[in-house]
């Protein structure tokens, strides 16, 4: 999977970059054949925002955005939203497969 970590209005510390790559790898294991993962951090005054875009080989990309008091919290919240979307997609796919059988 191709992974990119970018930022707006600031620099991403190496520890945060490492954490972001770990999160993308874990989310990639839950998705079906992901081709691209992108995390964008935005730092604004006292808030941090993280946006995760996970593109599977087929279907629509999964996008989640969250904010928090620090970038790691924002990243974890956005990752939780992506996990919920992936869980919902897997459940829907299983129901559709059961209906075809």
N, C-alpha and C positions, 0 to 999 in steps of 0.2 A: 504494500500500500504506500502510495506517495503521501508524505506528510509535510505540512508547512505550518510554521508558527510565526505570526507577524504581530505587529503592535502599531497602535496609533497613539501619538502624544506621549512617547516615553520609550524606555528600553526594557527588554525582558531579561531579568536576571537569569543566570545559568541554572540555578536550582529550579526556578519556575519553568524554564524551557524543558528541563529533564522531566519534571512532573507532567507537563503537558504531553510530551511524547509518550510517557507511560500510560496516561489516560487514553490517548488515541489508540495505542496498541490494544488496550483492554476492550475498548468499544469496537475495534475492528474485529475482534474475536467473536463478538456477539452478532455482528452484521453478516449478511450473506454476501460474500465476495466483494468487499469494499475496494474501491480503486483509488480513492483520494480522501484524505482527511485534512482539514484546515482549522486552525484555532487562531482567532484574532483577539488580542487584548486591547482594551481602550482604557486609559487612565484619565480621569477627569476630577479635578479638585480632591474631594474626600472619598470618591467612589471609584471602583474598578468594575469593568464589564468584560465578560468573556463570551465569545460567540464560537460555536462549534458547528462545522459543516462536514457531514460524512456522506460521501457519494457512493452508493452501491453500483455494481455493474449494470443492474437493471432497475428501473423504477425511479421514483423521485428522490432527490437528496433529503437527508434528515438535517434539519437546522434547529438549533436551540441557542437562546441567548439568555444570560442571567447576569445580575450585578451583585455586588457585595462590598463590604468594607475594605477587603483586600483582594488581590488577584487570585489567590489560591481558593478562597471561598467562592468567588464568582465562577472559577473553573469547575469546582466540585458541583455547584448547583446546576450549571449548564450540562455537565456530564450526566447528572441524575435525570434531567429532562430527556436527553438523548436515549438513555437506558429505557425509560418508560415508553418512548416511541418505538424502540426496537422490540421490546417485549410485546407491545400491541401488534406490531407487524407480524411477528412470529405466530402469535395466537390467531390472527386473522388468516394467515397462510395455512395453518393446521386445520382450521375449520373448513376452509375451501377445499383442501385435499380430502378431508373426511366426507364432504358432500359429493365428491366425484367418485368415491369408491363404491 
